[in-house]
Structures are given as C-alpha cells and as structure tokens.
C-alpha cells in the first residue's frame, strides 16, 4: 500500500519534471507557467535547473512569482487580461501560446507584441 501512495505522489512531480525538460506539453495555466518559469530562469539567471531537486524547482517558481506587481507571474496574468489577447494573431486567446519572449516584451513595453 505504501508503494502505491508513493507512486501516486511522485506522478505530479514526474509530470512537472517532464514539463521543465520540455518532454511534456503543458495542459493548463499552471503547467504553462512552470514551463515559462523554467525557461526564463535558465535565460535570465543563466543557470540550469536540477529538476530532481525540490529546492531547485521551488527556487525557479519563487523567481517567477517573486516581486509582487513586477513578478513574471503577474505579467503573465496581465497578458491574459489584455483586451487584445483574444484577437492577437499569434496568441489567439490561448494561454499556451504565451512565450518567454512575450512575457519579457510585455514587461518592458506594457503591451502585447506586434507579431
């Protein structure tokens, strides 16, 4: 019984690791933010993530969500809530179409990218 419990608990972690490694396509907002957080962390901090480490995964998400109104998580939400998000040619109202470049562009310009 204990091994079944351990397997059930490890499945979400394995999925998260697969998302971070690009092996699993995100299926929802949280998973997409995990994907973006890992990619942005690698890019901005110039440091790879030890996906087997809970501390490293937590550090990545703190990087993504820290900073209050200036956090990348908040910027992601601002993109979603932008009036042009649904009609944007590439984004088309689909949160899974948001990229790291979109988040960085929105952070700097305060508006959706032109492409």
BAVOSE-881174 format. One record per atom (N, C-alpha, C, O, CB): residue number from 1; residue in one letter; x, y, z. Coordinates in steps of 0.1 Angstrom, whole numbers. Glycine has a CB too. Layout:
<sepas>
{NUM a {X Y Z}}
...
</sepas>
This chain:
<sepas>
{1 x {8 -12 0}}
{1 x {0 0 0}}
{1 x {9 13 0}}
{1 x {6 22 -7}}
{1 x {-9 0 12}}
{2 x {19 12 8}}
{2 x {28 24 9}}
{2 x {34 27 -5}}
{2 x {35 39 -9}}
{2 x {39 22 19}}
{3 x {38 17 -12}}
{3 x {44 20 -25}}
{3 x {34 26 -35}}
{3 x {38 34 -43}}
{3 x {50 7 -31}}
{4 x {21 22 -34}}
{4 x {11 28 -43}}
{4 x {9 43 -39}}
{4 x {8 51 -48}}
{4 x {-2 21 -41}}
{5 x {10 46 -26}}
{5 x {9 60 -22}}
{5 x {21 68 -27}}
{5 x {19 79 -32}}
{5 x {8 61 -7}}
{6 x {33 62 -26}}
{6 x {45 69 -31}}
{6 x {44 71 -46}}
{6 x {48 82 -51}}
{6 x {57 61 -28}}
{7 x {39 62 -53}}
{7 x {38 63 -68}}
{7 x {28 74 -71}}
{7 x {30 82 -80}}
{7 x {33 50 -74}}
{8 x {17 75 -64}}
{8 x {7 85 -67}}
{8 x {12 99 -64}}
{8 x {9 108 -71}}
{8 x {-6 82 -58}}
{9 x {20 100 -53}}
{9 x {26 113 -50}}
{9 x {37 117 -60}}
{9 x {39 129 -62}}
{9 x {32 112 -36}}
{10 x {44 107 -66}}
{10 x {55 110 -75}}
{10 x {50 114 -89}}
{10 x {58 120 -96}}
{10 x {65 99 -76}}
{11 x {38 110 -92}}
{11 x {33 113 -106}}
{11 x {33 128 -109}}
{11 x {37 132 -120}}
{11 x {19 107 -108}}
{12 x {27 137 -100}}
{12 x {28 151 -103}}
{12 x {42 157 -104}}
{12 x {45 165 -112}}
{12 x {20 159 -92}}
{13 x {51 151 -96}}
{13 x {65 156 -97}}
{13 x {71 152 -110}}
{13 x {78 159 -116}}
{13 x {73 150 -85}}
{14 x {68 139 -114}}
{14 x {74 135 -127}}
{14 x {68 143 -138}}
{14 x {75 146 -148}}
{14 x {70 120 -129}}
{15 x {56 146 -137}}
{15 x {49 155 -148}}
{15 x {56 169 -148}}
{15 x {59 174 -159}}
{15 x {34 156 -145}}
{16 x {58 174 -136}}
{16 x {65 187 -135}}
{16 x {79 187 -141}}
{16 x {83 196 -149}}
{16 x {65 192 -121}}
{17 x {86 176 -138}}
{17 x {100 175 -144}}
{17 x {99 173 -159}}
{17 x {107 179 -166}}
{17 x {106 162 -137}}
{18 x {89 166 -164}}
{18 x {88 165 -178}}
{18 x {84 178 -185}}
{18 x {89 181 -196}}
{18 x {77 155 -181}}
{19 x {77 186 -178}}
{19 x {73 200 -184}}
{19 x {86 208 -184}}
{19 x {88 215 -194}}
{19 x {62 206 -175}}
{20 x {93 208 -173}}
{20 x {105 216 -172}}
{20 x {115 212 -183}}
{20 x {122 221 -189}}
{20 x {112 215 -158}}
{21 x {116 199 -185}}
{21 x {126 194 -195}}
{21 x {121 195 -210}}
{21 x {128 192 -219}}
{21 x {129 180 -192}}
{22 x {108 200 -211}}
{22 x {102 201 -225}}
{22 x {98 188 -230}}
{22 x {95 187 -243}}
{22 x {113 207 -234}}
{23 x {96 177 -222}}
{23 x {92 164 -227}}
{23 x {77 163 -227}}
{23 x {71 154 -233}}
{23 x {98 153 -218}}
{24 x {70 171 -219}}
{24 x {56 171 -218}}
{24 x {50 185 -221}}
{24 x {55 195 -216}}
{24 x {51 167 -203}}
{25 x {40 185 -229}}
{25 x {34 198 -233}}
{25 x {24 202 -222}}
{25 x {16 194 -217}}
{25 x {26 196 -247}}
{26 x {25 214 -218}}
{26 x {16 219 -207}}
{26 x {2 218 -211}}
{26 x {-2 219 -223}}
{26 x {19 234 -203}}
{27 x {-7 215 -201}}
{27 x {-21 213 -204}}
{27 x {-30 224 -198}}
{27 x {-42 225 -201}}
{27 x {-26 200 -199}}
{28 x {-24 233 -190}}
{28 x {-32 243 -183}}
{28 x {-23 255 -179}}
{28 x {-11 255 -182}}
{28 x {-39 237 -171}}
{29 x {-29 264 -173}}
{29 x {-22 277 -169}}
{29 x {-10 274 -160}}
{29 x {0 279 -162}}
{29 x {-32 286 -162}}
{30 x {-12 266 -150}}
{30 x {-2 263 -140}}
{30 x {10 256 -147}}
{30 x {22 260 -145}}
{30 x {-7 255 -129}}
{31 x {7 246 -155}}
{31 x {18 239 -162}}
{31 x {25 248 -172}}
{31 x {37 247 -173}}
{31 x {12 227 -169}}
{32 x {18 257 -179}}
{32 x {24 266 -188}}
{32 x {33 276 -180}}
{32 x {44 279 -185}}
{32 x {14 274 -196}}
{33 x {29 280 -169}}
{33 x {38 289 -161}}
{33 x {50 282 -156}}
{33 x {61 288 -154}}
{33 x {30 295 -149}}
{34 x {49 269 -152}}
{34 x {60 261 -148}}
{34 x {70 261 -160}}
{34 x {82 263 -158}}
{34 x {56 247 -144}}
{35 x {65 258 -172}}
{35 x {74 258 -184}}
{35 x {81 271 -186}}
{35 x {93 271 -188}}
{35 x {65 254 -196}}
{36 x {73 282 -186}}
{36 x {79 295 -188}}
{36 x {88 299 -177}}
{36 x {99 305 -179}}
{36 x {68 305 -189}}
{37 x {85 296 -164}}
{37 x {94 299 -153}}
{37 x {107 293 -155}}
{37 x {118 299 -153}}
{37 x {87 295 -140}}
{38 x {107 280 -159}}
{38 x {120 273 -160}}
{38 x {128 279 -172}}
{38 x {140 281 -171}}
{38 x {117 258 -163}}
{39 x {122 281 -183}}
{39 x {129 287 -194}}
{39 x {134 301 -191}}
{39 x {146 304 -195}}
{39 x {119 288 -207}}
{40 x {126 309 -185}}
{40 x {131 323 -181}}
{40 x {142 322 -171}}
{40 x {151 330 -172}}
{40 x {119 331 -176}}
{41 x {141 313 -161}}
{41 x {151 312 -151}}
{41 x {164 308 -158}}
{41 x {175 314 -155}}
{41 x {147 301 -141}}
{42 x {164 299 -167}}
{42 x {176 295 -174}}
{42 x {182 306 -182}}
{42 x {194 308 -182}}
{42 x {173 283 -184}}
{43 x {173 314 -188}}
{43 x {178 325 -196}}
{43 x {183 337 -188}}
{43 x {194 342 -190}}
{43 x {166 330 -205}}
{44 x {175 341 -178}}
{44 x {178 353 -170}}
{44 x {189 351 -160}}
{44 x {198 359 -157}}
{44 x {166 359 -164}}
{45 x {189 339 -153}}
{45 x {198 336 -142}}
{45 x {210 329 -148}}
{45 x {221 328 -142}}
{45 x {192 328 -131}}
{46 x {209 325 -161}}
{46 x {220 317 -168}}
{46 x {224 306 -159}}
{46 x {236 304 -157}}
{46 x {231 327 -171}}
{47 x {215 298 -155}}
{47 x {218 287 -146}}
{47 x {208 276 -150}}
{47 x {196 278 -151}}
{47 x {217 291 -131}}
{48 x {213 264 -151}}
{48 x {204 252 -154}}
{48 x {197 248 -141}}
{48 x {201 252 -130}}
{48 x {212 241 -160}}
{49 x {187 241 -142}}
{49 x {179 237 -131}}
{49 x {181 222 -129}}
{49 x {179 214 -138}}
{49 x {164 240 -133}}
{50 x {184 218 -116}}
{50 x {184 204 -113}}
{50 x {170 200 -110}}
{50 x {165 201 -99}}
{50 x {194 202 -100}}
{51 x {164 195 -120}}
{51 x {149 192 -119}}
{51 x {146 181 -109}}
{51 x {135 180 -104}}
{51 x {144 187 -132}}
{52 x {156 173 -105}}
{52 x {153 163 -94}}
{52 x {153 169 -80}}
{52 x {149 163 -71}}
{52 x {164 152 -95}}
{53 x {157 182 -79}}
{53 x {158 188 -66}}
{53 x {145 197 -64}}
{53 x {142 206 -72}}
{53 x {171 197 -65}}
{54 x {139 194 -53}}
{54 x {127 202 -49}}
{54 x {131 216 -47}}
{54 x {124 225 -51}}
{54 x {120 196 -36}}
{55 x {142 218 -40}}
{55 x {147 232 -38}}
{55 x {149 239 -50}}
{55 x {146 251 -51}}
{55 x {160 231 -29}}
{56 x {155 233 -60}}
{56 x {158 240 -73}}
{56 x {145 243 -80}}
{56 x {143 254 -86}}
{56 x {167 231 -82}}
{57 x {135 234 -80}}
{57 x {122 237 -86}}
{57 x {115 248 -79}}
{57 x {109 257 -85}}
{57 x {113 225 -86}}
{58 x {116 248 -66}}
{58 x {110 259 -58}}
{58 x {117 272 -60}}
{58 x {110 283 -61}}
{58 x {110 256 -43}}
{59 x {130 272 -61}}
{59 x {137 285 -64}}
{59 x {133 291 -78}}
{59 x {132 303 -79}}
{59 x {153 282 -64}}
{60 x {130 282 -87}}
{60 x {126 286 -100}}
{60 x {112 293 -99}}
{60 x {110 304 -105}}
{60 x {125 275 -110}}
{61 x {103 287 -92}}
{61 x {90 293 -91}}
{61 x {90 306 -82}}
{61 x {82 315 -85}}
{61 x {80 283 -85}}
{62 x {99 306 -73}}
{62 x {100 319 -65}}
{62 x {105 330 -74}}
{62 x {101 341 -73}}
{62 x {109 317 -53}}
{63 x {115 326 -82}}
{63 x {120 336 -92}}
{63 x {108 341 -101}}
{63 x {108 353 -104}}
{63 x {131 329 -101}}
{64 x {100 332 -105}}
{64 x {88 335 -114}}
{64 x {78 344 -107}}
{64 x {73 353 -113}}
{64 x {82 323 -119}}
{65 x {75 341 -95}}
{65 x {64 347 -88}}
{65 x {68 358 -78}}
{65 x {59 365 -73}}
{65 x {56 337 -81}}
{66 x {81 359 -75}}
{66 x {85 369 -66}}
{66 x {85 383 -72}}
{66 x {86 385 -84}}
{66 x {99 366 -61}}
{67 x {83 393 -64}}
{67 x {84 407 -69}}
{67 x {70 414 -69}}
{67 x {69 425 -74}}
{67 x {90 407 -82}}
{68 x {60 407 -64}}
{68 x {47 414 -64}}
{68 x {41 418 -77}}
{68 x {40 410 -86}}
{68 x {47 425 -54}}
{69 x {39 431 -78}}
{69 x {33 437 -91}}
{69 x {43 436 -103}}
{69 x {39 438 -114}}
{69 x {29 451 -88}}
{70 x {55 434 -100}}
{70 x {65 433 -111}}
{70 x {69 418 -114}}
{70 x {78 416 -122}}
{70 x {78 441 -107}}
{71 x {63 409 -108}}
{71 x {66 395 -109}}
{71 x {62 390 -124}}
{71 x {53 396 -130}}
{71 x {59 386 -99}}
{72 x {70 380 -128}}
{72 x {67 374 -141}}
{72 x {53 368 -141}}
{72 x {46 368 -151}}
{72 x {77 364 -145}}
{73 x {49 362 -130}}
{73 x {36 356 -129}}
{73 x {25 367 -131}}
{73 x {15 364 -137}}
{73 x {34 350 -115}}
{74 x {27 379 -125}}
{74 x {17 390 -127}}
{74 x {17 394 -141}}
{74 x {6 397 -147}}
{74 x {21 402 -117}}
{75 x {29 395 -147}}
{75 x {29 399 -162}}
{75 x {22 389 -170}}
{75 x {15 393 -180}}
{75 x {44 400 -166}}
{76 x {24 376 -167}}
{76 x {17 366 -175}}
{76 x {2 368 -174}}
{76 x {-6 367 -184}}
{76 x {20 352 -169}}
{77 x {-3 371 -162}}
{77 x {-17 373 -160}}
{77 x {-22 386 -167}}
{77 x {-33 387 -172}}
{77 x {-20 375 -144}}
{78 x {-13 396 -167}}
{78 x {-16 409 -174}}
{78 x {-18 406 -189}}
{78 x {-26 412 -196}}
{78 x {-5 419 -172}}
{79 x {-10 397 -195}}
{79 x {-11 393 -209}}
{79 x {-24 387 -211}}
{79 x {-31 390 -221}}
{79 x {1 383 -213}}
{80 x {-28 377 -203}}
{80 x {-41 371 -204}}
{80 x {-53 381 -203}}
{80 x {-62 379 -210}}
{80 x {-43 361 -192}}
{81 x {-51 391 -195}}
{81 x {-62 400 -193}}
{81 x {-62 412 -202}}
{81 x {-71 420 -202}}
{81 x {-62 405 -179}}
{82 x {-52 413 -211}}
{82 x {-51 424 -221}}
{82 x {-63 422 -230}}
{82 x {-66 412 -235}}
{82 x {-37 423 -228}}
{83 x {-69 434 -233}}
{83 x {-81 433 -242}}
{83 x {-77 428 -256}}
{83 x {-86 422 -263}}
{83 x {-86 447 -244}}
{84 x {-65 429 -260}}
{84 x {-62 424 -274}}
{84 x {-57 409 -274}}
{84 x {-54 404 -285}}
{84 x {-51 432 -279}}
{85 x {-57 403 -262}}
{85 x {-52 389 -262}}
{85 x {-60 379 -270}}
{85 x {-54 371 -277}}
{85 x {-52 384 -247}}
{86 x {-73 380 -270}}
{86 x {-82 371 -277}}
{86 x {-80 373 -292}}
{86 x {-81 363 -300}}
{86 x {-96 373 -273}}
{87 x {-79 385 -297}}
{87 x {-78 388 -311}}
{87 x {-64 389 -316}}
{87 x {-62 390 -329}}
{87 x {-85 401 -314}}
{88 x {-54 387 -308}}
{88 x {-40 387 -312}}
{88 x {-38 376 -322}}
{88 x {-42 365 -320}}
{88 x {-30 386 -300}}
{89 x {-31 379 -334}}
{89 x {-29 370 -344}}
{89 x {-22 357 -340}}
{89 x {-27 346 -344}}
{89 x {-21 376 -356}}
{90 x {-12 357 -332}}
{90 x {-5 345 -328}}
{90 x {-10 340 -315}}
{90 x {-12 327 -314}}
{90 x {10 349 -326}}
{91 x {-13 348 -305}}
{91 x {-17 343 -292}}
{91 x {-32 338 -293}}
{91 x {-35 328 -287}}
{91 x {-17 354 -282}}
{92 x {-40 344 -300}}
{92 x {-54 340 -303}}
{92 x {-62 336 -290}}
{92 x {-70 327 -290}}
{92 x {-54 328 -312}}
{93 x {-59 342 -279}}
{93 x {-66 340 -267}}
{93 x {-62 326 -260}}
{93 x {-69 322 -251}}
{93 x {-80 340 -269}}
{94 x {-52 320 -265}}
{94 x {-47 307 -259}}
{94 x {-35 309 -250}}
{94 x {-24 313 -255}}
{94 x {-44 297 -271}}
{95 x {-37 307 -237}}
{95 x {-26 309 -228}}
{95 x {-14 300 -231}}
{95 x {-3 304 -227}}
{95 x {-31 306 -214}}
{96 x {-16 289 -237}}
{96 x {-5 280 -241}}
{96 x {4 286 -252}}
{96 x {15 280 -254}}
{96 x {-10 266 -244}}
{97 x {-1 296 -258}}
{97 x {7 303 -269}}
{97 x {17 313 -263}}
{97 x {25 319 -271}}
{97 x {-2 309 -279}}
{98 x {16 317 -251}}
{98 x {24 327 -245}}
{98 x {38 322 -243}}
{98 x {40 311 -238}}
{98 x {18 331 -231}}
{99 x {48 329 -248}}
{99 x {62 325 -247}}
{99 x {70 334 -237}}
{99 x {65 344 -232}}
{99 x {68 326 -261}}
{100 x {82 330 -234}}
{100 x {91 338 -226}}
{100 x {93 352 -232}}
{100 x {93 362 -225}}
{100 x {105 331 -224}}
{101 x {95 352 -245}}
{101 x {97 365 -252}}
{101 x {85 374 -251}}
{101 x {86 386 -249}}
{101 x {99 362 -267}}
{102 x {73 368 -251}}
{102 x {60 376 -248}}
{102 x {61 382 -234}}
{102 x {57 394 -233}}
{102 x {48 367 -250}}
{103 x {64 374 -225}}
{103 x {65 379 -211}}
{103 x {75 391 -209}}
{103 x {72 401 -203}}
{103 x {68 368 -201}}
{104 x {87 389 -215}}
{104 x {97 399 -214}}
{104 x {93 411 -222}}
{104 x {96 423 -217}}
{104 x {111 393 -220}}
{105 x {87 410 -233}}
{105 x {83 421 -241}}
{105 x {72 429 -234}}
{105 x {72 441 -234}}
{105 x {77 416 -255}}
{106 x {62 422 -228}}
{106 x {51 428 -221}}
{106 x {57 435 -209}}
{106 x {52 446 -205}}
{106 x {41 418 -217}}
{107 x {67 430 -202}}
{107 x {73 436 -190}}
{107 x {79 449 -194}}
{107 x {78 459 -187}}
{107 x {84 426 -184}}
{108 x {86 450 -206}}
{108 x {92 462 -210}}
{108 x {83 472 -216}}
{108 x {83 484 -213}}
{108 x {103 458 -220}}
{109 x {74 467 -225}}
{109 x {66 477 -232}}
{109 x {52 479 -226}}
{109 x {45 489 -229}}
{109 x {64 472 -247}}
{110 x {47 470 -218}}
{110 x {34 471 -212}}
{110 x {23 468 -222}}
{110 x {11 472 -220}}
{110 x {32 484 -207}}
{111 x {26 461 -233}}
{111 x {16 458 -243}}
{111 x {20 445 -250}}
{111 x {31 441 -249}}
{111 x {14 470 -253}}
{112 x {10 439 -257}}
{112 x {13 427 -264}}
{112 x {22 429 -276}}
{112 x {23 440 -282}}
{112 x {0 421 -270}}
{113 x {30 419 -279}}
{113 x {39 421 -291}}
{113 x {31 422 -304}}
{113 x {20 418 -304}}
{113 x {49 408 -292}}
{114 x {37 428 -314}}
{114 x {30 430 -326}}
{114 x {28 418 -334}}
{114 x {19 417 -343}}
{114 x {37 441 -334}}
{115 x {36 408 -333}}
{115 x {35 395 -340}}
{115 x {29 384 -332}}
{115 x {27 373 -337}}
{115 x {49 390 -346}}
</sepas>
